[in-house]
Amino acid sequence: MNKNRLVWTMFGSLALTVAFVLATSVAARGNLPADSTVATPFPNCRYGVAATVNRPDWLTNLGGGWYLDFGAHAPTGPGNLEFAQVVRIKQNKSGCTYLSGYSVTPPLTDASGGLGELVAANPGALWIIGNEPDRGPDPGECAPGQDDTFPDVYAQAYHDVYYFIKQRDATAQAAVAGLVQVTPSRLQYLDKVWQAYLQQFNAAMPVDVWNMHLYILPEALSNGQPNGIANIALGTDAALAIRESGNNAAICSNPNDNVYCFAEHDSLTIFAQQITAMRTWMKQHGQQNKPLILSEYSILYPPDMQDEYGRYFSLARVSNFMTRTFDYLESTTDPNLGYPLDHNRLVQQWLWYGLYHNGAGAGSSLLSADLASLTQVGQVFSATVRNLTTYADLVPGHAASVVAFTSAPSETVTVTLSADIYNHGNTSASGPITVTFYSTEQIGSVVITEALGGCARRSATVTTTWANLPAGPHSYWAGVEGDSVYTDDNIAQGVVLVNPMQVFLPAILR
């Protein structure tokens, strides 16, 4: 650690207020950022797999850092991978008639087999509340497609599950359900959920992690009726639904905002548009400073299906889509929309569907049908992910501003300083991580001994005390010594304002 460099940086110009901002550049894939340390053998948290079959050995071999199986239970995979719990929600129905209530799996109880028991056994877990609640039954059927819940009922269910979990584990993280895709009708569904929550509970919907699925699927036939593919999102305006091409290639050659051709199922342009649309919605609702995960995507159409141009969805085509989207997700940043604590990346983590599946998405399976070997797509996934350099990259996301009071101008005070430390590398930092608080001299130092997960989804809060402060403003800095050197993005500035008299007026720190 170069302490002289740090002090010079902070105090080289007394006429200026030093402000540190997060760096926006992202390291090229496979290269190690200059201000990072190579981590211990933790896997890459950016990449995940839908484990639709229980093969923990393959999860380890593929190199990804997280997985889910669309259920909530004790994790069955490797202990160094994160298991995302998915709590399932279903709106109550009588035949085809929707009722006002809902059911939850696991049920909201502390009894054996209930959600409370599971929360207690898995502290700090990520809980995704629902799975594609926007998708109802296929045309002419009553059986649910996925979680089959109207927006107002989903808002109620989300509230109840969220607080049930948080009351039992304050360290848990809650994520909203991923919708089938991010289209105008799906965003209207999300709008309705947001507004219903606000109206029902007189508060904004509390979300730790925003979540999306990304498929490029038509939602209606060319005549506007539900098509049994994505279907029209429940409770939304049918006129917003994106339609099929009618197998007319001429439509595909002319951009049409209300048509998704089968040929566009692997369009990187539309893929990027959906991610931008989700991040735009988040910003418009004051949620830009939250992580976004992509918890399901791949190619769903079978290898023997032809698009409007007669091209098959071959394994080579699927593999090409995978690598192009990996490149996009790794490298795309946007300071206007991205997550500031993750170098302004748009998406923090992504998950491929799936390990093996013999229905829709079978052509995207990473394992062969006998589960004994990797498919061509699986080989590409494994070679790509395992070839990436894993690294930790630590940053103080926030240093607290503090207001303290004295009863007389001559008195001094002792205050508590705090800083939130994040890791926006692609793997866990194993510790120890030293956080040092400075002013004109060192104030205190705190060591974080536990691992700090990557992908900027979680933080560790550290505190120290600063004694004998007289009246007036006092700036301080928090620096992280988990990296090789201090740089602009691993120092955060805070301020303490000591008032000589306690005046009951708002104190505003800028």
N, C-alpha and C positions, 0 to 999 in steps of 0.2 A: 504494500500500500504506500503510495506517495503522498504523505500528509502535507508536505510543502506545496505540492501542486494544488491540493484542495484549498489550503489557506490562501494561496495566491489568487486562485479563481474567485474566492468569495470576497476578498478584500483588496483586490488590485485597483479598484476605482471606488473611492468613497463617495463620489458624486452620483453614482448610479445605484439603483436598486437591482440587485441581482435576481434574475428570474430564470429558472431552469424549465425547459419544456421537454417533453418526450420526443426522442428521435423518431422520425417517420420512415426511415429507410428500413428495408427488410433484407436480411442476408439472402444471398442466392442459395438455392437448394444445394445441400451437400457441403457448403462452406461454413466455417465457424466464424461468427461475429467476433470482432477484435476485443469487445468488452465482455466476453463470456467465458465460462469455464466448462470444459468437457465434463459431463455428469457421470455418475456411477451407472451401473447397468440397468437403468430404468428404461422402459419402452417409450416410443414416440406418442405423446398424448394427442397429437393432431389427428391421427388416423385410428379409426375404429371399424369394427365389423359387427353386423347383426348375426349373432350366434344362434341361428335357427335350428342347429343341431348341437348337442353338448359334446364338443371336442376341444377341451382345454389345451391339449397338446398342440393342436393346429393354431389356436389363438396365440400361443407363445411363439411358434415358428414364423408367423406372419409379420411380427414386429410392431403391430399396432398397440396402442396404449389403453384402449377402452372398448367395451362391448355392451350389448344389451340383447335381450331375447323377448322383449315385449311383455314381460311379466315382472312381478315383484316377489322376491324370495331371497333366501340365503344365496350369496354368490357361489357359482360352481366353477368359475374359471380360475386362472392363476392369480395368486395374491397380489402380484405387483401390477395388475391391470385394474382399471376402474370399471366397476359394474354399475351401469345406469339403471336404476329401478324404474319400472314403468307401472304406475297405478292405473288400472283400467276403470273406465266410467261408462255406464250405459244408462240412457234415459229410460224410465219405465214405460212400457207399452202394453196395451190390451189389443192383441192382434196387430193391426196396422195403425191403431190410434195411439198417438203419443200422450202420455200422462205428465203430470207436473213434477213427479219425483224422479229419483235416480238411484242406482246401486253402484257400489264401489267394490273392487276386488284388488287386494284383500279388504275385508270390511273394516269400518272405522270403529274398532274395539281394541281394548288392551288384553282381551282374553286370548287364549292359545289359538294361533292361526290368524289373528287379527293384525292390522297394520301397526298398532302400537307395539306389539311384541317385536315386529320386524324392524321398526325404527330404533328401538332400544338396542337391538343387536348389531346395528349398522350405523354407528354415529358418523356424522359428516357426509353421508351419502348424497348423491344427486338423485332427486325424485322427479321424474317426468310425469305430470298429472294428465293422463289421458293419451290416447293414440288415435289421431285422425277422427276426432268427434264430428267433423264437418261432413263425413261421408255416411250417407244413409243407405238403405237397401237398394239393390238394383231394380230397374223398372219391372213392375208386376210382382214384386216380392215384398215380404214383410220382415224377413230375417235381416238383422243389421249387417251392414258392410264392414264397418269398423266399430268405433265407439258411438256412433249414431245418436248424437245429442244436439239439440237446438242451442243457439248461443246463450239465451238467458238461463237455461238449466245448467249449461257448462259453467257459466260464471258462478252460480250458486255452488256447484260441486267443487270447483277449483278453490273457492273460499274455504269450504269446510275441510277439504283435504289439506290445504296449505296450513291452516292453523292447527289442525290435528297433529301434523308432523312437527311444526315449529314449537308447539307447546311441550313436545317430548324431546326435541333435539334442536337447540338454537343454532347449532353448527351445520345443520342440514341445508342443502340448497334445493330450491324448488324451481322447476322449469315448466313453462306452458306446453301444452300438447302440440306436436307437430301436425299441421294440416296437410292434406294430400299434396298440395303445391302452393305456390304463391302467385295467384292470378287475381284479377279484379274481384271476382266473386268470393274468393277465399279471404281477401283483405276486407271485404264487406263483412264476412263472418267474424273476422277478428275485431273489426270496429264494433259490431254488435255485442260481442263479448265484453269489450272494454267499457262500452256505455252501460251495459246491463250491470256490470260489477259496480260501476260508479253510482248508479241509481239505487241499487239494492243496499250498498254498504257505505255510501257517502264518502268514499275514499278511492284513490287510484288502485288498480290491481297490483298487488305486490309480487314482483317476479324477480328472482335472482338471476336466472339464466333464460334468455329467449331461445326458442327452438323452432326449427322448420324442417319440413321434408321438401324435396325438390324432384318433381317429375314433370315431364312435358307431355301432358295428356289432355286430349279433348274432353270437355265436360258435357257435351250435348251432341246429338245428331245434327246433321246439316239443317234439319227443320226446327231445331231448337229444343227438341225433347231429350230427356235424360238418356244417356247412351250406354250405361253399364260399364264404362271404363273409369273415369274419375267421378262421374255423376255431378249434378248441380249441388253446390254446397247447401246444406240445410238452412232454411230461414233466409235465403238470399234471393235477390232479384234474378229470375231466370234469364232475363235479357243480357245479363253480364256474362253468362256462360260462354266459354270458348268452344267453338264447334269443330266438328270433323270436316275434312276436305271433300267427303264423298268420293274419295279415291281419285280426285281430279288433280293431276300433276300441274295443270295450268294455274290453279290457285296457289300452289306451293311456290311457283316461280315469281309470284308477285306478293310482296309483304302484305299481310292482312292481320291486323291486331286481334281479330275475333275468330281466327282459325289456327289450330295447331295441326299441321300435317303429321302423318306418321313418320315422314322423312325428317321431321324436326325433333324427334324424340331424343336425339343426341346432339342437338344444336348448342354449341358453346355460347352463341350470342344470346339465346333465350335463357340458358342456364345463368349467365351473368345478369340478365335483366331481372330474373326472379330474386336473386340475392340482393341486388340494388334496391328492388322494390321493398323487400323486407326491411333492409336497413333504413330506407327512407321512412317507412311507416314507424319504425322504432324512434327515429329522430323526431318526427312530428308529434310523438306522444311522450317526449322527454326521456327516452330510454336509450339514447346513444351510448351512454357510459355503462352499458351492460354487455356481458359476453353473449354471443350468438353461436349456437351449435347447429349443425346440419346432421340430424340424427337418422336420416334414411335417404339414400338415393342410389340409383344404378340404372341399368336398362331393363325394363320390364317386358318388352316385347320378345317373343321366342325367336330362336335362331332361324327357324324355317319360315318366318313371316317376311313378306315383301312390303316395302314402302311404296309410295306412289310412283317411284321411278324404277321399280322392279329390283331394288337392292335388298339383300337379306341383312338381318341383324346378326351377322356372323360373330364368332368369338373374337376375330381380329378387330371388328368394328367396335365391339364392347370394350376391348382392351385399349383401343385408341381413345375412346371417350373417357375412360378411366384416367389415362395419363394426362390428357389435355385438361381435365377438370382438376386433377391434383396440382398441375402447374398453376392453374388459375387461383386455386384456393391458397396455395403457398405464397404466391407472389403479389397478389392484388391488395393494394391499400388505398385508402381514401381519407384524407384528413377531415373532410366535410361529413362523412358518414360512418367511418370506421371506429373501432373501439380504441380509445386513446392509450389504454394501458397495455395494448398488444400491438404497438407500432402501427396503429390505425388499420390493422387487418379488418376485413369485413366479417370473416368467419373464423372462430377460434378453434373449433374441432369439427371433424366430419366423419361420417360412418357409412361404409359400403354395405349394401344389401345384396347378398349375404354370404354366409359361410357355405351353406348348401340349402337349396330350396327346389322342389320339383314342380312348383306351380308358376305363377307369374314371377318373372325374374330368374327363372332357372338358368338362362344363358349367362347371367352375371355371377353364378355360383363360383366360389373360389375352390371348392372341393369337388372331386368326381363323385358319382353316385354311390360308389362303394366306400367313400370317405377315406380312401387309402392314399390318394395322391392329389396334387394340385391340378386344376384345369389350366388351360392356357391363360385364362383371366387371372387365376390364382397365382400363377408363376409371375405374371407381370406385377401384381400387387406386392408379392413378397420381395421380388427383386428391387422394386422401386422403394419401398418403405425401409427395408433393411439396409439399403445403400445410403440412406440419409444420415448425416451426422447428427447425433443428439447432443443437446447442450442446454445448460441452464443460463438464464439471463435475468438478473435480479434488479428490481427497481422499487424505490419508495413511491407508492401511488399517491400518498397524501401525508403531509406533516401538519398536525393540528394547530390551529390558531387558538390562543388562550387569552381570556380576559380575567384579571385578578384585581382585587381591591385592597387598599390599605386604609387605616383610620387616620393616619397622619402622614404628611409628606416625608418625614424622616424615617419612616418604617420601611422595612423590606419584606418580601414575601418569598415563599417557596411554591413552585408550581410543578405540575406533572406534564411532561411533554410526551407525545405519542406519534407514532408513524405506522402506516400500513405498508407492508412489504409484499410485493407481488413477484412472480416469476413468469416472465413472458417468453421464456425459452420453450423448447418442444419436449422437455422431459423434466422430471423432478430434480430439485437441488437437494442433495442428501444431507447437507449441514456438516459442520457447524457454519452458521451464517452470522457474521458480526455486523451489527448496526451501531454506528457511532454518531452521537449528537455533538455538534460543535457550535460555538459562537466565535469569539475572539480566541478561545481556547477550548479544549475538549470539555464537554459537560458530563458525559457518561457514555457507557458502552453496554450493549445488550447482545447476548448470544442466543440465536435460535438453534436449538439442537435437533428438532424434528425435521423430517423432509418437508419441503414446500413444493407442491405440485406445479407443473408447468401450464402453459396455455392461458395464463393470466385470469384464471377463473376463481382462484381463492387467494386469500391474503393472510399474513400473520401480523398481528398488532403487537408492537413493542413499546414500552414506556420507560421513562427515567425521570428523575426530579432535577430541577434547576433551582438552587437556593440563592438567597441574598440578593434578590432583584429589587432595585429601587423603582420609584415611579418613572413611567415613560415607556416607549416602545423598545422591544428587544427582539432582534431577528436571530433565528437559529437555523441550522441545517442538519438534515439526517442523511448520512451516506451509508451505502451497503458495501461491505467488504467481502462479499462472496465472489465478486468479479476480480479480474487481475488488476485493474486500475479504476479509479473514480472517473466517471465521465458525466456529461451533462444529463444523461438519462438515468443515472443511479444516485442522484442527489435530489432531495426535495427541501424546499424552504418553508418554514413556519414563522410565526411571529407571536410574541407575548406582549400584551398591552396591560401595564400596571397603572391603574388609576389611583391617585392619592386620596380621592374621596369617592364614596359609593353614591352614584347618582342614578336614579331609576329611569333612565332613558336608554333607548336601544344603542348598543355598541356595534358599529358596522366595520368590519375589516375587509379591505379590498386588496 
